[in-house]
Amino acid sequence: REHNHSRARIEFAGALSSGAVASILSELSRIYGRPVSAATSENPDLIAGVRISIGDDVYERSIASQLETLAAASA
């Protein structure tokens, strides 16, 4: 459990450069005040964008989440 608080799961659709991963990890380390490592995986269900999970926190900027928000607002 403690390990998960310093390990981010980065899911992405399409290509994600090593520079982008390094930038994400740098920002997460700054936010959480501790070194953060990552496991990356491609997730085509996101359509485009990224979802980052660390501990119980989830950050998502994907087309799939924006479409879900739009569908909920129009219902």
N, C-alpha and C positions, 0 to 999 in steps of 0.2 A: 504494500500500500504506500509506504513512504517513497519507494522507487518511482511510483506513478506521479508523485508531486513534482518531480524534476525531469520527467520524460514526456515530451510532447508527441502526440500522434498527428502527423500532418498528412491529410488526404488531399488529393488534387485531381483535377480533370485537365488533361492535356499535359504539356511540358512544364516542369518546374526546375529552374536552374539551381545549381549548387549555391550560387550567389544569393538567390532568393531565400533558400533554406537558411543560409548563414545569417542573413538579415533578420529573418523571423526569429531565429534562436537568440540573436543578440538582443532584440527587443523584448522577448519573453524573459530572458535572464535579467534585464533591467527592471521589468515590471515586477517579477517575483523576488528579486533580490538574491538570487542564487543561480548557479550554472544550470542550464537546461539543455538536455540532449534530445534527439528526435529519432523517431521511426517514421519513414515516409512510405506512402502507398498510393497508387493510382486508383481513383474511384470515378468511373465514367458516369455514374448516376448524378454527380454534381453538375453535369453538363459543361460548365466552365467555372473556374474559381478554386477556392480552397476552404477546407474546414480544419481547424486546429483544436485538438482536445488536450488538456493538461489537467490532471486531477479531475475535479468535477466541473471545471470551466470549459466551455466550448465557444470558439470564435468561428463564425462562418461568413464568408463572402462568396456566395456561389449563385449561379443563375437559378438552380433548383430552389434554393431558399427564397429567392426574390419572387419566383413564380408562386410558391406556396403562400407567401404573404399577400400577393396580389389576389389570388383565388379566395383567400379568407376574407379579404376586404370587400370583395364583390359579392360574397354570399349573403 
